[in-house]
Amino acid sequence: MGLKLHELAADPGAKQKTRRVGRGNGSGWGRTAGSGEKGAQARAGTTKGGPFEGGQTPLIRRVPKFGFSNSNFRAHRAEITLERLDKFDAGEEITLESLKKLRLIPKKTERVKVIATGKLETKLTVRLQGYSKAARAAIEAAGGTCEVVI
């Protein structure tokens, strides 16, 4: 025989009749129908929402934010173009410190890469952390040298 899905019944008291409000004063739920007198909650279609706490600062705004940010540990990098390097005098040595001193890169910079934008015609000794292939070729074509500093 077995149990069938359509024969299952809810436990006694599990289902309650829905209260029909606004059906006359004799029912005890007439006139304002449980919504109080006036105000936003007495009107139709208004709810304050879950985080609303009666005007007090909600918990979500009182509790401090937490989590991980990598900003404290990131490597501060910068790029410098051949066009900017061309402004140096011939035979000059270009290092991270010399670029910082001339304010061509930010003070926090830890690594600098030379990129091939513009032309380089002066012979320079460049001691930086990285070079693009075209930038290295341009520096060496002008008679300069590229050294990778770690």
Helices and strands as residue ranges (DSSP letters): G 5-7, G 25-27, G 40-42, H 59-62, G 70-72, E 77-81, H 82-85, E 93-94, H 96-101, E 111-115, E 125-128, E 130-131, H 133-141, E 145-148
